[in-house]
Each structure stands twice: as C-alpha cells, then as structure tokens.
Amino acid sequence: MNKQKKSIWGAWWVPHRIWFYPSWLIYETSSRFYVYSQGVHHYFENHQDNITPYVGGIGAQTLNIFCSGATFAGCTAFLTVPACFVLYKLFKEDNLTNTRFEEKMKKLF
C-alpha cells in the first residue's frame, strides 16, 4: 500500500507547499525569461543600424519591443504556466495512483 511520505518540515508545511513550490517556480522561471528577453532587446539594440534602413527608426524600436516582449510572453505562456499547473496538481493529490494525471504521465514516459 502506498502511503504519503511525511514532510521533514512537519504537518504545518503540507497545506502551504501546494502554493509555495508553484510560486517559487513562477519566480525562478520569470526571472530567467526576463533575462532572455533582455538578451533579445540587446541583440536588436546592437543591430539597430542594420535594421533601420529596412523599417526605419521607429520600426526598429517597435520590432525590438515586440520581439523582446513576445519572448517573455511566449516563454511564460508555454512553459511557466503549464509547469506551475502540473506542480500544483502534483502536490494537491494525496495519492497519485490510478489518477488521470498518472495515466497521462505514463504515456509520456
């Protein structure tokens, strides 16, 4: 029989970890994706002289802002949100045996 393992932090931690770990994951991934979007911003900034003849000065700045914002938004929407949702569901279930989540994960692995 499968039993839920006891937390090393005690019983008071169990209800809090449902929110703590996904929140921590949001913080960590958001800070990493912010750095990625800064890299995109700096790339366009460094190559602005090459882009400006094609789309103009305002167009180059608009492209810069759009691409760096799309990098952050895309990573957040397609990586952070699903990962945090799965982590939340993982900690919410007491026993994952014979759940839909377990069935879906077994197909992947």
All heavy atoms as an XYZ file, in Angstrom:
912
protein
N       0.844     -1.183      0.000
C       0.000      0.000      0.000
C       0.889      1.247      0.000
O       1.857      1.333      0.735
C      -0.897     -0.031      1.239
C      -1.729      1.207      1.393
S      -2.811      1.081      2.793
C      -4.330      1.271      1.969
N       0.538      2.209     -0.843
C       1.289      3.459     -0.924
C       0.814      4.418      0.149
O      -0.373      4.641      0.306
C       1.111      4.116     -2.287
C       1.756      3.320     -3.388
O       2.648      2.529     -3.119
N       1.303      3.517     -4.600
N       1.768      4.993      0.848
C       1.438      5.996      1.860
C       2.145      7.294      1.507
O       3.249      7.280      0.982
C       1.896      5.535      3.248
C       1.009      4.511      3.878
C       1.435      4.329      5.315
C       0.355      3.590      6.044
N       0.622      3.500      7.454
N       1.476      8.377      1.829
C       2.076      9.695      1.624
C       3.223      9.867      2.612
O       3.056      9.649      3.804
C       1.011     10.781      1.840
C       1.488     12.175      1.585
C       1.622     12.481      0.111
O       1.150     11.742     -0.724
N       2.289     13.558     -0.206
N       4.387     10.241      2.104
C       5.525     10.447      2.999
C       5.321     11.710      3.815
O       4.754     12.681      3.351
C       6.807     10.551      2.191
C       7.117      9.275      1.474
C       8.568      9.222      1.138
C       8.812      7.922      0.408
N       9.888      7.183      0.849
N       5.816     11.692      5.026
C       5.701     12.839      5.917
C       6.731     13.884      5.513
O       7.839     13.576      5.107
C       5.929     12.409      7.354
C       4.954     11.355      7.814
C       4.344     11.751      9.106
C       3.489     10.613      9.601
N       2.143     10.898      9.683
N       6.343     15.139      5.641
C       7.238     16.238      5.317
C       8.274     16.401      6.418
O       7.971     16.253      7.601
C       6.440     17.537      5.177
O       7.305     18.626      5.023
N       9.500     16.730      6.007
C      10.547     16.953      7.007
C      10.298     18.245      7.787
O      10.876     18.451      8.841
C      11.952     16.971      6.370
C      12.067     18.110      5.357
C      12.272     15.648      5.743
C      13.468     18.351      4.846
N       9.449     19.125      7.268
C       9.157     20.393      7.929
C       7.988     20.297      8.891
O       7.661     21.278      9.555
C       8.874     21.475      6.898
C       9.980     21.633      5.915
C       9.957     21.250      4.615
C      11.271     22.175      6.151
N      11.157     21.525      4.023
C      11.986     22.101      4.943
C      11.905     22.712      7.267
C      13.293     22.548      4.821
C      13.202     23.166      7.125
C      13.880     23.085      5.936
N       7.336     19.158      8.950
C       6.221     18.985      9.869
C       4.880     19.105      9.174
O       4.784     19.422      7.986
N       3.835     18.866      9.936
C       2.478     18.852      9.378
C       2.013     20.245      8.946
O       1.183     20.360      8.046
C       1.515     18.275     10.399
N       2.522     21.288      9.579
C       2.071     22.638      9.220
C       2.481     23.008      7.799
O       1.854     23.856      7.165
C       2.645     23.670     10.201
C       4.131     23.833     10.080
C       5.092     23.125     10.725
C       4.823     24.755      9.233
N       6.342     23.532     10.330
C       6.196     24.542      9.418
C       4.412     25.734      8.339
C       7.167     25.269      8.744
C       5.389     26.456      7.668
C       6.740     26.220      7.879
N       3.534     22.371      7.250
C       4.045     22.722      5.939
C       3.198     22.161      4.800
O       3.157     22.735      3.711
C       5.484     22.224      5.814
C       6.090     22.466      4.471
C       6.452     21.531      3.565
C       6.395     23.722      3.877
N       6.976     22.120      2.451
C       6.953     23.483      2.619
C       6.247     25.051      4.282
C       7.356     24.501      1.766
C       6.660     26.051      3.430
C       7.204     25.773      2.199
N       2.522     21.056      5.042
C       1.806     20.340      3.977
C       0.803     21.237      3.244
O       0.813     21.285      2.017
C       1.150     19.060      4.528
C       0.286     18.395      3.481
C       2.232     18.101      5.018
N      -0.079     21.978      3.915
C      -1.004     22.819      3.147
C      -0.327     24.013      2.455
O      -0.827     24.512      1.445
C      -2.013     23.315      4.176
C      -1.468     22.994      5.497
C      -0.388     21.990      5.334
N       0.806     24.445      2.947
C       1.493     25.602      2.371
C       2.308     25.248      1.134
O       2.510     26.096      0.268
C       2.396     26.265      3.410
C       1.653     26.775      4.599
N       0.763     27.818      4.514
C       1.647     26.381      5.894
C       0.243     28.050      5.719
N       0.763     27.179      6.560
N       2.779     24.019      1.049
C       3.632     23.652     -0.080
C       2.872     23.619     -1.394
O       3.476     23.753     -2.457
C       4.339     22.330      0.170
C       3.444     21.134      0.096
C       4.210     19.878      0.358
N       3.291     18.754      0.297
C       3.660     17.517      0.380
N       4.923     17.227      0.543
N       2.777     16.556      0.313
N       1.548     23.459     -1.330
C       0.735     23.475     -2.543
C       0.923     24.793     -3.285
O       0.976     24.819     -4.507
C      -0.758     23.257     -2.205
C      -0.978     21.842     -1.716
C      -1.644     23.541     -3.393
C      -2.388     21.594     -1.206
N       1.064     25.890     -2.545
C       1.219     27.212     -3.150
C       2.669     27.664     -3.212
O       3.041     28.428     -4.092
C       0.397     28.243     -2.383
C      -1.047     27.961     -2.494
C      -1.859     27.428     -1.531
C      -1.868     28.149     -3.639
N      -3.123     27.274     -2.010
C      -3.169     27.719     -3.305
C      -1.642     28.635     -4.910
C      -4.217     27.769     -4.199
C      -2.693     28.685     -5.802
C      -3.965     28.256     -5.447
N       3.493     27.212     -2.283
C       4.872     27.689     -2.223
C       5.677     27.254     -3.438
O       6.328     28.084     -4.089
C       5.569     27.208     -0.948
C       7.022     27.579     -0.910
C       7.410     28.869     -0.612
C       8.003     26.639     -1.201
C       8.746     29.231     -0.596
C       9.339     26.986     -1.194
C       9.713     28.277     -0.884
N       5.679     25.981     -3.750
C       6.516     25.484     -4.843
C       6.113     26.036     -6.207
O       6.985     26.449     -6.982
C       6.559     23.954     -4.847
C       7.354     23.409     -3.689
C       6.760     22.623     -2.724
C       8.699     23.709     -3.549
C       7.483     22.124     -1.641
C       9.442     23.220     -2.487
C       8.828     22.424     -1.540
O       9.553     21.963     -0.493
N       4.823     26.082     -6.558
C       4.482     26.731     -7.832
C       4.848     28.223     -7.861
O       5.299     28.734     -8.885
C       2.967     26.533     -7.955
C       2.694     25.311     -7.168
C       3.665     25.367     -6.021
N       4.671     28.915     -6.722
C       5.045     30.338     -6.661
C       6.547     30.512     -6.847
O       6.998     31.423     -7.546
C       4.625     30.945     -5.324
O       3.258     30.833     -5.142
N       7.309     29.635     -6.220
C       8.758     29.692     -6.360
C       9.158     29.412     -7.802
O      10.039     30.070     -8.350
C       9.389     28.677     -5.411
C      10.866     28.544     -5.563
C      11.820     29.451     -5.193
C      11.556     27.451     -6.153
N      13.064     28.979     -5.507
C      12.932     27.743     -6.097
C      11.154     26.249     -6.710
C      13.893     26.888     -6.573
C      12.127     25.397     -7.190
C      13.474     25.718     -7.120
N       8.500     28.457     -8.454
C       8.781     28.157     -9.851
C       8.446     29.341    -10.751
O       9.183     29.650    -11.688
C       8.012     26.907    -10.290
C       8.288     26.410    -11.703
C       9.753     25.996    -11.851
C       7.378     25.240    -12.028
N       7.337     30.029    -10.461
C       6.978     31.233    -11.223
C       8.076     32.287    -11.095
O       8.493     32.889    -12.079
C       5.620     31.803    -10.764
C       4.488     30.908    -11.237
C       5.416     33.222    -11.278
C       3.141     31.276    -10.652
N       8.543     32.502     -9.880
C       9.601     33.488     -9.653
C      10.876     33.121    -10.408
O      11.462     33.960    -11.112
C       9.900     33.618     -8.153
C      11.174     34.352     -7.877
C      11.235     35.733     -8.038
C      12.327     33.677     -7.489
C      12.414     36.424     -7.814
C      13.504     34.356     -7.259
C      13.548     35.724     -7.423
O      14.720     36.394     -7.202
N      11.300     31.872    -10.283
C      12.557     31.454    -10.904
C      12.487     31.509    -12.434
O      13.400     32.027    -13.076
C      12.924     30.030    -10.457
C      13.375     29.938     -9.028
C      14.694     30.622     -8.774
O      15.552     30.674     -9.679
O      14.886     31.117     -7.652
N      11.417     30.990    -13.004
C      11.324     30.981    -14.464
C      11.096     32.385    -15.018
O      11.640     32.729    -16.065
C      10.228     30.021    -14.950
O       8.989     30.375    -14.346
C      10.570     28.581    -14.639
N      10.318     33.193    -14.311
C      10.076     34.563    -14.780
C      11.360     35.376    -14.782
O      11.610     36.146    -15.719
C       9.019     35.251    -13.924
O       7.786     34.616    -14.087
N      12.172     35.208    -13.750
C      13.434     35.948    -13.735
C      14.364     35.467    -14.846
O      15.059     36.268    -15.478
C      14.112     35.839    -12.369
O      14.462     34.509    -12.080
N      14.361     34.170    -15.129
C      15.190     33.643    -16.221
C      14.672     34.124    -17.574
O      15.452     34.533    -18.438
C      15.194     32.116    -16.172
C      15.954     31.444    -17.264
C      17.408     31.785    -17.286
N      18.025     31.399    -16.041
C      19.255     31.688    -15.700
N      20.015     32.358    -16.542
N      19.745     31.332    -14.552
N      13.362     34.125    -17.767
C      12.800     34.560    -19.043
C      12.949     36.068    -19.229
O      13.040     36.549    -20.356
C      11.342     34.137    -19.171
C      11.169     32.632    -19.206
C      10.028     32.052    -18.699
C      12.150     31.815    -19.726
C       9.869     30.681    -18.728
C      12.002     30.433    -19.757
C      10.854     29.871    -19.265
N      12.988     36.817    -18.132
C      13.262     38.256    -18.230
C      14.678     38.479    -18.767
O      14.890     39.344    -19.614
C      13.080     38.920    -16.871
C      13.383     40.393    -16.889
C      12.514     41.287    -17.503
C      14.548     40.891    -16.319
C      12.797     42.645    -17.541
C      14.835     42.239    -16.360
C      13.955     43.110    -16.962
O      14.245     44.450    -17.013
N      15.621     37.684    -18.299
C      16.996     37.783    -18.794
C      17.047     37.409    -20.277
O      17.765     38.044    -21.061
C      17.948     36.896    -17.956
C      19.336     36.827    -18.569
C      18.028     37.411    -16.526
N      16.277     36.390    -20.686
C      16.219     36.032    -22.109
C      15.692     37.208    -22.943
O      16.228     37.511    -24.009
C      15.308     34.834    -22.344
C      15.806     33.525    -21.795
C      14.946     32.438    -21.702
C      17.113     33.339    -21.368
C      15.378     31.222    -21.205
C      17.556     32.135    -20.863
C      16.677     31.078    -20.785
O      17.100     29.879    -20.297
N      14.626     37.847    -22.457
C      14.055     38.963    -23.217
C      15.016     40.151    -23.240
O      15.056     40.896    -24.230
C      12.691     39.365    -22.658
O      12.804     39.886    -21.359
N      15.804     40.329    -22.187
C      16.831     41.373    -22.212
C      17.889     41.072    -23.269
O      18.382     41.977    -23.940
C      17.514     41.494    -20.852
C      16.786     42.353    -19.870
C      17.591     42.504    -18.586
O      18.321     41.603    -18.184
N      17.441     43.649    -17.954
N      18.230     39.788    -23.414
C      19.189     39.393    -24.446
C      18.672     39.711    -25.841
O      19.425     40.191    -26.698
N      17.388     39.453    -26.067
C      16.779     39.788    -27.358
C      16.799     41.296    -27.567
O      17.127     41.782    -28.650
C      15.336     39.231    -27.434
C      14.608     39.740    -28.663
C      15.352     37.712    -27.415
N      16.476     42.043    -26.514
C      16.486     43.508    -26.590
C      17.884     44.023    -26.947
O      18.040     44.893    -27.818
C      16.011     44.087    -25.259
C      16.119     45.578    -25.178
N      15.253     46.422    -25.838
C      17.003     46.368    -24.522
C      15.593     47.664    -25.589
N      16.658     47.664    -24.792
N      18.894     43.505    -26.284
C      20.269     43.952    -26.551
C      20.723     43.559    -27.963
O      21.473     44.306    -28.604
C      21.238     43.401    -25.512
C      21.049     43.994    -24.154
N      21.085     45.346    -23.916
C      20.799     43.426    -22.955
C      20.870     45.585    -22.636
N      20.686     44.423    -22.034
N      20.271     42.406    -28.440
C      20.619     41.995    -29.800
C      20.083     43.006    -30.816
O      20.814     43.443    -31.708
C      20.059     40.599    -30.094
C      20.303     40.165    -31.514
C      21.526     39.630    -31.882
C      19.322     40.310    -32.490
C      21.774     39.244    -33.190
C      19.551     39.933    -33.798
C      20.772     39.393    -34.139
O      21.010     39.023    -35.436
N      18.798     43.354    -30.681
C      18.214     44.319    -31.608
C      18.829     45.695    -31.441
O      18.976     46.444    -32.409
C      16.692     44.394    -31.434
C      15.969     43.294    -32.150
C      15.470     42.217    -31.457
C      15.785     43.334    -33.512
C      14.804     41.201    -32.106
C      15.124     42.331    -34.187
C      14.627     41.243    -33.473
N      19.176     46.045    -30.214
C      19.812     47.331    -29.964
C      21.183     47.401    -30.648
O      21.538     48.428    -31.236
C      19.973     47.521    -28.447
C      19.961     48.937    -27.995
C      19.890     49.010    -26.479
O      20.806     48.492    -25.811
O      18.902     49.565    -25.971
N      21.934     46.308    -30.572
C      23.264     46.282    -31.199
C      23.195     46.256    -32.722
O      24.130     46.698    -33.382
C      24.063     45.071    -30.708
C      24.443     45.197    -29.256
O      24.493     46.287    -28.708
N      24.702     44.072    -28.609
N      22.121     45.741    -33.274
C      21.984     45.634    -34.729
C      20.974     46.642    -35.293
O      20.505     46.479    -36.417
C      21.580     44.210    -35.112
C      22.658     43.217    -34.849
N      22.827     42.618    -33.626
C      23.645     42.744    -35.647
C      23.861     41.799    -33.669
N      24.383     41.861    -34.899
N      20.672     47.663    -34.522
C      19.684     48.652    -34.954
C      20.124     49.368    -36.234
O      19.301     49.667    -37.092
C      19.413     49.657    -33.849
C      18.275     50.599    -34.175
C      17.847     51.416    -32.973
O      18.413     51.310    -31.902
N      16.836     52.243    -33.163
N      21.424     49.611    -36.377
C      21.915     50.284    -37.588
C      21.659     49.453    -38.840
O      21.462     50.000    -39.929
C      23.418     50.574    -37.464
C      23.714     51.564    -36.355
O      22.791     52.328    -35.985
O      24.848     51.563    -35.849
N      21.664     48.139    -38.697
C      21.424     47.264    -39.852
C      19.928     47.112    -40.143
O      19.555     46.812    -41.278
C      22.020     45.883    -39.606
C      23.518     45.933    -39.417
O      24.182     46.827    -39.944
N      24.048     44.996    -38.666
N      19.080     47.285    -39.140
C      17.636     47.104    -39.296
C      16.970     48.398    -39.759
O      16.017     48.376    -40.537
C      17.011     46.619    -37.968
C      17.615     45.280    -37.555
C      15.504     46.510    -38.070
C      17.249     44.847    -36.147
N      17.475     49.532    -39.303
C      16.852     50.832    -39.567
C      16.635     51.127    -41.054
O      15.571     51.641    -41.412
C      17.670     51.956    -38.902
O      17.747     51.696    -37.502
C      17.027     53.311    -39.107
N      17.571     50.819    -41.951
C      17.304     51.118    -43.371
C      16.076     50.392    -43.937
O      15.453     50.870    -44.875
C      18.574     50.642    -44.090
C      19.629     50.624    -43.064
C      18.945     50.337    -41.770
N      15.712     49.264    -43.348
C      14.590     48.483    -43.880
C      13.244     48.905    -43.299
O      12.243     48.911    -44.013
C      14.805     46.992    -43.606
C      16.021     46.446    -44.299
C      17.178     46.182    -43.592
C      16.016     46.218    -45.668
C      18.308     45.691    -44.221
C      17.143     45.733    -46.315
C      18.280     45.464    -45.578
O      19.394     44.992    -46.218
N      13.204     49.214    -41.999
C      11.918     49.521    -41.352
C      11.885     50.903    -40.706
O      10.867     51.288    -40.138
C      11.555     48.438    -40.298
C      11.287     47.123    -40.962
C      12.621     48.314    -39.237
N      12.971     51.628    -40.758
C      13.028     52.958    -40.156
C      13.364     52.888    -38.672
O      13.393     51.814    -38.062
N      13.611     54.045    -38.088
C      13.987     54.120    -36.672
C      12.880     53.672    -35.737
O      13.103     52.892    -34.807
N      11.673     54.176    -35.969
C      10.527     53.796    -35.131
C      10.201     52.316    -35.327
O       9.874     51.611    -34.379
C       9.285     54.656    -35.478
C       9.578     56.127    -35.261
C       8.070     54.209    -34.698
C       9.519     56.602    -33.838
N      10.311     51.842    -36.559
C      10.050     50.431    -36.845
C      11.039     49.520    -36.152
O      10.676     48.450    -35.646
N      12.309     49.929    -36.100
C      13.337     49.134    -35.424
C      13.073     49.070    -33.922
O      13.210     48.012    -33.306
C      14.721     49.711    -35.706
N      12.672     50.197    -33.343
C      12.349     50.205    -31.910
C      11.103     49.379    -31.621
O      11.042     48.659    -30.627
C      12.162     51.635    -31.422
C      13.438     52.425    -31.383
C      13.196     53.881    -31.006
O      12.060     54.335    -30.918
N      14.280     54.618    -30.799
N      10.112     49.487    -32.503
C       8.889     48.706    -32.330
C       9.181     47.215    -32.440
O       8.679     46.407    -31.648
C       7.838     49.122    -33.386
O       7.608     50.520    -33.271
C       6.548     48.360    -33.213
N       9.993     46.836    -33.417
C      10.385     45.442    -33.578
C      11.139     44.947    -32.348
O      10.912     43.814    -31.882
C      11.242     45.287    -34.835
C      11.654     43.872    -35.220
C      10.427     43.047    -35.590
C      12.644     43.912    -36.378
N      12.003     45.777    -31.815
C      12.768     45.452    -30.613
C      11.832     45.170    -29.441
O      11.941     44.137    -28.777
C      13.716     46.605    -30.295
C      14.612     46.323    -29.118
O      14.478     45.336    -28.424
N      15.554     47.219    -28.893
N      10.925     46.080    -29.199
C       9.993     45.923    -28.071
C       9.081     44.723    -28.279
O       8.838     43.935    -27.356
C       9.180     47.216    -27.869
C      10.106     48.327    -27.375
C       8.028     46.997    -26.896
C       9.488     49.703    -27.387
N       8.576     44.552    -29.504
C       7.682     43.431    -29.787
C       8.385     42.094    -29.587
O       7.848     41.184    -28.947
C       7.124     43.523    -31.209
C       6.301     42.335    -31.587
C       5.017     42.181    -31.100
C       6.838     41.354    -32.404
C       4.270     41.060    -31.427
C       6.099     40.240    -32.741
C       4.810     40.087    -32.252
N       9.584     41.952    -30.140
C      10.287     40.669    -30.059
C      10.723     40.333    -28.638
O      10.606     39.183    -28.204
C      11.497     40.660    -30.997
S      11.026     40.595    -32.728
N      11.201     41.322    -27.889
C      11.594     41.040    -26.507
C      10.366     40.749    -25.651
O      10.391     39.846    -24.809
C      12.426     42.183    -25.927
O      11.712     43.400    -25.951
N       9.275     41.452    -25.876
C       8.038     41.165    -25.143
C       7.447     39.826    -25.518
O       6.945     39.087    -24.662
N       7.513     39.479    -26.811
C       6.995     38.185    -27.262
C       7.827     37.037    -26.708
O       7.288     35.959    -26.408
C       6.975     38.134    -28.785
N       9.127     37.251    -26.552
C       9.977     36.218    -25.958
C       9.538     35.938    -24.527
O       9.349     34.780    -24.134
C      11.457     36.656    -25.978
O      11.857     36.843    -27.328
C      12.345     35.633    -25.313
N       9.349     36.988    -23.740
C       8.923     36.807    -22.353
C       7.520     36.213    -22.278
O       7.276     35.257    -21.533
C       8.966     38.140    -21.595
C       8.600     38.004    -20.152
C       9.523     37.537    -19.238
C       7.333     38.331    -19.703
C       9.188     37.392    -17.895
C       6.985     38.195    -18.383
C       7.920     37.730    -17.473
N       6.595     36.753    -23.058
C       5.209     36.280    -23.008
C       5.092     34.841    -23.501
O       4.363     34.032    -22.905
C       4.314     37.194    -23.842
N       5.801     34.506    -24.551
C       5.740     33.148    -25.080
C       6.309     32.125    -24.122
O       5.713     31.056    -23.905
N       7.461     32.424    -23.548
C       8.052     31.502    -22.575
C       7.150     31.342    -21.355
O       6.990     30.238    -20.832
C       9.430     31.996    -22.143
S      10.689     31.855    -23.418
N       6.550     32.440    -20.913
C       5.663     32.372    -19.757
C       4.420     31.552    -20.074
O       4.029     30.677    -19.297
C       5.261     33.789    -19.304
O       6.446     34.494    -18.931
C       4.316     33.750    -18.123
N       3.814     31.813    -21.230
C       2.563     31.135    -21.576
C       2.758     29.648    -21.844
O       1.913     28.840    -21.452
C       1.933     31.807    -22.798
N       3.847     29.291    -22.499
C       4.013     27.902    -22.922
C       4.901     27.070    -21.999
O       4.914     25.845    -22.130
C       4.555     27.847    -24.343
C       3.576     28.356    -25.344
C       3.797     29.567    -25.981
C       2.418     27.660    -25.631
C       2.890     30.052    -26.904
C       1.505     28.136    -26.551
C       1.736     29.340    -27.188
N       5.628     27.689    -21.087
C       6.497     26.934    -20.187
C       6.148     27.134    -18.716
O       5.967     26.169    -17.983
C       7.963     27.302    -20.445
C       8.478     26.982    -21.843
C       9.854     27.581    -22.058
C       8.508     25.492    -22.067
N       6.071     28.382    -18.267
C       5.848     28.652    -16.848
C       4.458     28.227    -16.393
O       4.320     27.512    -15.396
C       6.052     30.145    -16.538
O       7.372     30.512    -16.923
C       5.862     30.435    -15.076
N       3.436     28.660    -17.097
C       2.060     28.375    -16.670
C       1.777     26.877    -16.645
O       1.279     26.363    -15.639
C       1.051     29.158    -17.542
C      -0.372     28.739    -17.233
C       1.227     30.657    -17.326
N       2.086     26.114    -17.713
C       1.819     24.672    -17.634
C       2.637     23.965    -16.557
O       2.122     23.081    -15.862
C       2.201     24.151    -19.024
C       2.167     25.316    -19.909
C       2.511     26.498    -19.065
N       3.907     24.350    -16.396
C       4.735     23.707    -15.382
C       4.200     23.971    -13.980
O       4.167     23.064    -13.134
C       6.178     24.185    -15.495
N       3.772     25.193    -13.721
C       3.228     25.518    -12.398
C       1.905     24.808    -12.161
O       1.625     24.370    -11.045
C       3.061     27.027    -12.250
S       4.640     27.869    -12.166
N       1.087     24.675    -13.195
C      -0.174     23.960    -13.058
C       0.067     22.486    -12.724
O      -0.577     21.925    -11.832
C      -1.000     24.087    -14.338
C      -2.294     23.349    -14.290
C      -3.344     23.819    -13.522
C      -2.458     22.171    -15.000
C      -4.543     23.126    -13.460
C      -3.646     21.476    -14.947
C      -4.693     21.947    -14.177
N       0.998     21.856    -13.421
C       1.313     20.452    -13.150
C       1.870     20.297    -11.748
O       1.499     19.362    -11.021
C       2.297     19.906    -14.215
C       2.870     18.570    -13.797
C       1.607     19.786    -15.551
N       2.738     21.190    -11.328
C       3.309     21.120     -9.986
C       2.231     21.303     -8.921
O       2.216     20.596     -7.907
C       4.407     22.174     -9.822
C       5.279     22.073     -8.590
C       6.000     20.741     -8.549
C       6.290     23.207     -8.594
N       1.301     22.224     -9.150
C       0.195     22.436     -8.214
C      -0.655     21.173     -8.108
O      -1.000     20.734     -7.011
C      -0.657     23.617     -8.669
C      -1.908     23.796     -7.862
C      -1.863     24.388     -6.605
C      -3.139     23.380     -8.350
C      -3.016     24.545     -5.854
C      -4.293     23.531     -7.615
C      -4.230     24.115     -6.362
O      -5.371     24.265     -5.633
N      -1.002     20.584     -9.253
C      -1.816     19.364     -9.248
C      -1.082     18.215     -8.569
O      -1.688     17.395     -7.888
C      -2.192     18.959    -10.674
C      -3.196     19.863    -11.311
C      -4.477     19.834    -10.551
C      -5.592     19.337    -11.404
N      -6.846     19.242    -10.701
N       0.235     18.152     -8.764
C       1.032     17.098     -8.152
C       0.969     17.168     -6.628
O       0.800     16.148     -5.960
C       2.482     17.213     -8.620
C       3.440     16.155     -8.096
C       3.165     14.819     -8.774
C       4.873     16.579     -8.345
N       1.085     18.356     -6.072
C       1.055     18.491     -4.618
C      -0.355     18.465     -4.052
O      -0.535     18.215     -2.867
C       1.760     19.781     -4.179
C       3.248     19.654     -4.183
C       4.009     20.381     -5.066
C       3.884     18.800     -3.316
C       5.379     20.263     -5.082
C       5.252     18.660     -3.320
C       5.997     19.403     -4.206
N      -1.358     18.732     -4.892
C      -2.737     18.738     -4.404
C      -3.254     17.320     -4.167
O      -4.007     17.085     -3.226
C      -3.635     19.478     -5.390
C      -4.998     19.758     -4.843
C      -5.771     20.659     -5.773
C      -7.131     20.906     -5.150
N      -7.967     21.709     -5.979
N      -2.841     16.378     -5.014
C      -3.277     14.990     -4.873
C      -2.529     14.318     -3.733
O      -1.314     14.402     -3.647
C      -3.011     14.209     -6.159
C      -3.992     14.452     -7.251
C      -5.376     13.929     -6.957
O      -5.514     12.875     -6.301
O      -6.327     14.600     -7.370
N      -3.266     13.640     -2.872
C      -2.625     12.889     -1.797
C      -1.986     11.613     -2.321
O      -0.912     11.217     -1.897
C      -3.639     12.538     -0.705
C      -4.055     13.759      0.095
O      -3.261     14.715      0.151
O      -5.162     13.762      0.652
N      -2.684     10.952     -3.238
C      -2.197      9.698     -3.773
C      -2.401      9.728     -5.288
O      -3.525      9.824     -5.756
C      -2.974      8.533     -3.142
C      -2.399      7.198     -3.506
O      -1.416      7.105     -4.212
N      -3.016      6.151     -3.003
N      -1.332      9.640     -6.042
C      -1.417      9.755     -7.494
C      -1.728      8.427     -8.185
O      -1.904      8.390     -9.394
C      -0.115     10.314     -8.050
C       0.175     11.760     -7.732
C       1.555     12.145     -8.221
C      -0.862     12.666     -8.345
N      -1.801      7.342     -7.433
C      -2.078      6.046     -8.027
C      -3.486      6.019     -8.600
O      -4.447      6.417     -7.952
C      -1.915      4.932     -6.972
O      -0.619      5.045     -6.410
C      -2.085      3.563     -7.593
N      -3.598      5.549     -9.834
C      -4.865      5.400    -10.553
C      -5.574      6.737    -10.803
O      -6.791      6.806    -10.786
C      -5.814      4.435     -9.832
C      -5.247      3.034     -9.787
O      -4.560      2.617    -10.704
N      -5.524      2.323     -8.712
N      -4.823      7.792    -11.019
C      -5.416      9.076    -11.377
C      -5.183      9.330    -12.859
O      -4.345      8.684    -13.492
C      -4.801     10.234    -10.570
O      -3.403     10.293    -10.860
C      -5.020     10.063     -9.081
N      -5.933     10.260    -13.436
C      -5.746     10.621    -14.847
C      -4.357     11.200    -15.074
O      -3.752     10.992    -16.119
C      -6.800     11.644    -15.270
C      -8.115     11.017    -15.578
C      -9.140     11.985    -16.131
N      -8.566     13.104    -16.866
C      -9.146     14.282    -16.977
N     -10.304     14.517    -16.412
N      -8.579     15.253    -17.660
N      -3.852     11.930    -14.089
C      -2.520     12.516    -14.199
C      -1.472     11.425    -14.364
O      -0.582     11.516    -15.215
C      -2.226     13.373    -12.962
C      -0.854     13.987    -12.962
C      -0.553     15.022    -13.815
C       0.126     13.513    -12.116
C       0.709     15.590    -13.832
C       1.383     14.073    -12.123
C       1.682     15.116    -12.974
N      -1.584     10.370    -13.564
C      -0.635      9.254    -13.647
C      -0.738      8.565    -15.008
O       0.279      8.239    -15.624
C      -0.902      8.243    -12.532
C       0.060      7.068    -12.562
C      -0.345      5.945    -11.638
O      -1.555      5.736    -11.419
O       0.570      5.262    -11.168
N      -1.934      8.379    -15.498
C      -2.126      7.740    -16.800
C      -1.485      8.564    -17.915
O      -0.821      8.017    -18.804
C      -3.616      7.563    -17.089
C      -4.294      6.536    -16.217
C      -5.795      6.503    -16.436
O      -6.260      7.029    -17.477
O      -6.500      5.978    -15.569
N      -1.674      9.884    -17.884
C      -1.096     10.749    -18.904
C       0.435     10.755    -18.830
O       1.116     10.762    -19.853
C      -1.620     12.170    -18.764
C      -3.070     12.304    -19.173
C      -3.539     13.724    -19.019
C      -4.998     13.854    -19.400
N      -5.495     15.222    -19.252
N       0.968     10.760    -17.629
C       2.420     10.797    -17.463
C       3.045      9.473    -17.900
O       4.138      9.464    -18.475
C       2.790     11.124    -16.015
C       2.418     12.517    -15.581
S       3.015     13.820    -16.681
C       4.741     13.810    -16.310
N       2.369      8.344    -17.633
C       2.913      7.067    -18.052
C       2.989      6.951    -19.569
O       3.898      6.311    -20.098
C       2.062      5.923    -17.478
C       2.364      5.650    -16.024
C       1.588      4.448    -15.534
C       1.950      4.143    -14.102
N       1.204      3.001    -13.580
N       2.052      7.582    -20.275
C       2.096      7.563    -21.739
C       3.306      8.329    -22.245
O       3.908      7.974    -23.258
C       0.831      8.178    -22.315
C      -0.378      7.291    -22.182
C      -1.596      7.956    -22.759
C      -2.837      7.112    -22.510
N      -4.049      7.793    -22.989
N       3.673      9.406    -21.547
C       4.820     10.217    -21.966
C       6.142      9.510    -21.684
O       7.097      9.652    -22.421
C       4.802     11.573    -21.265
C       3.671     12.507    -21.652
C       3.695     13.741    -20.778
C       3.786     12.885    -23.115
N       6.181      8.782    -20.573
C       7.434      8.135    -20.188
C       7.407      6.662    -20.484
O       8.247      5.931    -20.315
C       7.722      8.381    -18.707
C       7.917      9.840    -18.392
C       6.997     10.524    -17.627
C       8.992     10.534    -18.895
C       7.167     11.864    -17.346
C       9.155     11.877    -18.603
C       8.248     12.537    -17.828
